[in-house]
Every structure is written in structure tokens, then in C-alpha cells.
Amino acid sequence: MAKVMIDPGHSGSYFNRSPAVPDYYESNMTWTLSQKLQAALNRRGVAASLTRLSKDEDPELTERGRRARGCDLFLSIHSNAAASETPSAPWIIHYTPDDGTYVDEESSIAGHLLGPVISEVMNLPDPYYYTKRADFDRDGNGILDDEWYGVLFGAKSVGVPGVILEHGFHTNPNSALWLMNEDNLDRLAEAEADAIAGYFGKDGGDEPMTGAEKKEFEAMKQELAELKSKVDDHNDQIGVKWAYIDKNLPEWAASTVKKLADAGYLKGNGSNSFELSYLMLRILVILDRAGVFEK
């Protein structure tokens, strides 16, 4: 069974008040919509959970994302804010491109699937798709490849595709009033659940996917499978496989590695591991055969 973790943005009853409609609070809307979406997904055979057990619970942002561990999709529910009342389009925030994994492609696909649904149901302009990479090394791996938003960083750290869904701008009076209407939130939850069920290849609501929709979905899944295969091949090439001179070392590379180790060219790390990948072995053997290491 497909699993979705839904994150009701913020906490409590009085967080992020709309300056345009004072009775609107983002935290109220996100909690209500998240519960409705959870119920709608469960009815469609998709196991949906919430990152919070109560409206007032307030987990740390990255922890919210990490609570998606073992799930197939993480969705953080929000409404946006701006300095004026004019902006209205939904913002869909997904993972930044990353050659080391395929969850960024899944994140983008899920976001581009849900964005038009929000625009259509809320009668808003086309969605705006956005990514943002952190300008500091959040995970300490020495590479600036981390997500800026804490919930997305957390979800990606446990290998789950994640998306932040900004349901229009609550600084826009029309959108704030729309989001305060329970019937509207019911419609929104049902439509989003249909799209998510389709994402997992399940029938949305009472109507099965059309032939064209099934074809499009299968094409999307095939694309993801091909991307995953490419990433796996890439990781096989660069991933560390050989640490020591032993029987596991390929025969065609053993003499080169021993020669370089004996000559002091190749030294292990703190654990005496050479940390050799397949690609590195090929390079060393080619250089050895070219006589580069001859004294």
C-alpha cells in the first residue's frame, strides 16, 4: 500500500494571521485541510498519516520531514504570504536537481501533478514552481547540496520525495475567504486525493483513470525507472567498493594497487581503507600501463 505523510504547516490556532481577512489563520486552515486530505486518501486505498498528533504539537521542522521515513511521498500543507494583496497563484516547492538521487525527479513530478489541481479548484492563476538550495552545508558532507526548507531537508534525508504546497496567498482577501470555507476545503482535499491516488496508479474516487491517464501515468513511471537505473549505474561507478588489497580486489587491478601501495603513492585513510571505486581503479590501471608511475 502506498504511504503518504502529510505535514499540516505550523501549529496552534492562531499562527500566521491574514492582514486582509483577520479571521483567517494559516495554522487553522492547514490542520483542517490536512485532516480532510488524510481521510480522502485513506478512502482511496492510500495510507495517509500526519506529522502531528494534535493541532498544538509543534515538532522541529527537519523532524517533521524525517517523520516521513518509510513513506512514498511527503506533503507539507500551507498558504503563502506577500507584502501586498495582489499575488494569488499557488506556489509549489519541490527538491532542487540532484544527480546523486532520483527522489528529486519524483518530487518534481508530484509537484507538477498537484499544482494545476490547486489552481483549477481554487480558480487561481497557473502555479509557480520553485526550488531553493541551502547556502550552507546542512548535513556536513562538504557539499552545498542541501534543501533550504527544513521540512524538505528532513524528508530528503530519509529518501522520501517531498513537496511544499502553498495554496495561494492568504494575504489575498479572495483566497483567504475561499480557504475559510469548509465546503471549499472538502473539494480541494478530494481533488488532491484523486491526483495523488493517480500518482500511485490507483483509481481516484469513484471514477477509474481513463486510458489516456493510465498511459500518461505508465510513461511517468517508466521515466522514473529509467532515471533510477541511471543513478544506480552512476553510483556503481563512483561508489567505494574496494578498501584493501585482498581477494575481493579485481585481478586486473590487483598488481597496480599493490605497486602503488608499496611505492607509497596509495595510502589508506584513518581506517587504512583505500576507498577505491571502480572508476578510480580503471584510472589507476590506465595510468600504470602508460608508465606514469615508473621511476
Secondary structure, 3 states (H helix, E strand, C coil): CCEEEEEECCCCCCCCECCCCCCCEHHHHHHHHHHHHHHHHHHCCCEEEECCCCCCCCCCHHHHHHCCCCCCEEEEEEEECCCCCCCCCCEEEECCCCCCCCHHHHHHHHHHHHHHHHHHHHCCCCCEEECCECCCCCCCCCCCCCECCHHHHHHHHCCCCEEEEEEEECCCHHHHHHHCCHHHHHHHHHHHHHHHHHHCCCCECCECCCHHHHHHHHHHHHHHHHHHHHHHHHHHHHCEEECCCCCCCCHHHHHHHHHHHHCCCCCCCCCCCCCEEHHHHHHHHHHHHCCCCCC
